[in-house]
Amino acid sequence: MKKIKEIAFMLIALVVIIVMGFDIRNLDDQKDILMFVIYTIPIMLLLLYVKKFKYIKPNLFLTLIFLTLGLWSLLTFYVLHDLVILISMILGMGITLLVIFFYRIAKNS
């Protein structure tokens, strides 16, 4: 039941991103939506899988989240050619990198 709720939340988030970020009536945006959905759903499922490492290996978990955000930001920039999206996703990656860094410092001391 928990997996179903997580997948439903991801799909709702995907629909909200599509509705708020794209003009559905525009033909070019329809192609962008298709490309966005094609690569976003596997990345979301990858995040569900990565979540298994959260308590077992927290450093691996944070590193995989960082790499997944990096992949998603590059693909989104490639498909949508929007610099603002790239900058915001790189900021998200930077925050994740800071969390990894401070977690390792706290763990070592």
C-alpha positions, 0 to 999 in steps of 0.5 A: 500500500505504501508503494502505491501511495508513493507512485501516486504521489509521483504521478500527481507531481508529474501532472502538476509539473506538466500542467504548470510548466507547459502549454498543452495546446502548443504542438512544440510543448506537446512534444516536450511533454512526451520527452519529459514524461519518457525520461522522468518516469524511469528517474522517479522509479530509480529514486524509489529504488535508491530509497532502499539505501537510505538507512543501510548506506546513507552516503551511497544514498545521498551520492545516488540522489546527487547523480540522479538530480544531475542526470535529470537536470541535464536531460531537462535542459537538453529537452527544454533548452531552458536555462532557468530550469538548469540553474534551479536544478543545479542549485538543488544538486548543490544543496544535496552535495552540501548535505553529503559533505556535512553528513560526512563531517558529522559522521567523522567527528 
